[in-house]
Structures are given as structure tokens and as C-alpha cells.
Amino acid sequence: MPTPKPRKSPCVQWITSAEMEKIVDRRAQSVLKISGDMFIRNRAKGQYASLDADDCPGIVELALLAPRVKGKTSRARKKP
């Protein structure tokens, strides 16, 4: 019986913050026709909380790419 070939481990490539900003900016431009910074500011204000993915294809992917906004969101739990 032949010996199995060793598998190559997947290689993780880290990206810089500047590279991530460019990715978010390009995605925001293609989905909403605004800059990545504008998307992040608007999202922090809750502007996209009721936006449906069917009405705006690509918004879910954009939200996953963009950094999380700290602070109160529409889904934040209230303390008792």
C-alpha cells in the first residue's frame, strides 16, 4: 500500500488595516455608491437597521466586512 502524500496546511495571509479599508470602501462603492467611511458612519446611526437584503443585494456582505461599530445598536439589549 502506497504511503499517502502529506497534505499542505492552508496558509493564512494577514492583511493590514489599510488594505481592509480599501476592501470595505470598494464594496460600499459597488453596493451603495458611497464611501466605506460614510457607510460606517451611517450604520453607527442605525440607518441600515431596517434595510432588507432582498432590497439591497450585497448589504449583508458589506456589513460583515465593515468593522463593528461600538455603542448602542438597534438590537442592543437594555439593562434591567
C-alpha positions as CSV (number, residue, x, y, z in Angstrom):
1,M,0.0,0.0,0.0
2,P,1.5,3.4,-1.0
3,T,2.0,5.9,1.7
4,P,-0.3,8.9,1.4
5,K,1.2,12.2,0.4
6,P,1.4,14.7,3.3
7,R,-1.2,17.5,2.9
8,K,-0.2,21.1,2.7
9,S,-1.5,23.2,5.5
10,P,-3.6,26.2,4.4
11,C,-1.6,29.3,4.7
12,V,-3.1,32.3,6.4
13,Q,-2.3,35.7,5.0
14,W,-3.0,38.6,7.2
15,I,-4.0,42.0,5.7
16,T,-3.3,45.4,7.1
17,S,-5.9,47.9,8.3
18,A,-5.3,50.0,5.2
19,E,-5.9,47.0,2.9
20,M,-9.2,46.2,4.8
21,E,-10.3,49.8,4.5
22,K,-9.8,49.6,0.7
23,I,-11.8,46.4,0.6
24,V,-14.7,47.9,2.6
25,D,-14.5,51.1,0.5
26,R,-14.7,49.2,-2.8
27,R,-17.6,47.1,-1.6
28,A,-19.5,50.2,-0.3
29,Q,-19.0,51.9,-3.6
30,S,-20.3,48.9,-5.5
31,V,-23.3,48.3,-3.3
32,L,-24.4,51.7,-2.1
33,K,-22.4,54.2,-4.2
34,I,-20.9,55.7,-1.1
35,S,-17.5,55.6,0.6
36,G,-16.7,52.9,3.2
37,D,-16.3,55.7,5.9
38,M,-19.8,57.0,5.0
39,F,-21.3,53.5,5.3
40,I,-19.7,53.0,8.7
41,R,-20.9,56.4,10.0
42,N,-24.5,55.8,8.6
43,R,-24.5,52.3,10.1
44,A,-23.5,53.7,13.5
45,K,-26.5,56.0,13.3
46,G,-28.8,52.9,12.6
47,Q,-29.6,54.0,9.1
48,Y,-29.4,50.4,7.7
49,A,-31.1,48.6,10.6
50,S,-34.4,48.0,8.6
51,L,-32.8,47.5,5.2
52,D,-33.7,44.2,3.7
53,A,-31.1,42.1,1.9
54,D,-33.6,41.5,-0.9
55,D,-34.0,45.2,-1.4
56,C,-30.2,45.9,-1.4
57,P,-28.2,42.9,-2.7
58,G,-24.7,42.9,-1.2
59,I,-25.5,44.8,2.0
60,V,-25.1,41.7,4.2
61,E,-21.6,41.1,2.8
62,L,-20.7,44.7,3.3
63,A,-21.9,44.7,6.9
64,L,-19.8,41.6,7.5
65,L,-16.7,43.3,6.0
66,A,-17.0,46.6,7.8
67,P,-15.7,46.9,11.4
68,R,-18.2,46.7,14.1
69,V,-19.5,49.9,15.5
70,K,-19.2,50.2,19.2
71,G,-22.1,51.6,21.1
72,K,-25.8,51.3,21.0
73,T,-27.4,49.5,18.1
74,S,-31.0,48.8,17.2
75,R,-30.6,45.2,18.6
76,A,-28.7,46.2,21.7
77,R,-30.1,44.7,24.9
78,K,-31.3,47.0,27.6
79,K,-30.0,46.5,31.1
80,P,-32.7,45.8,33.6
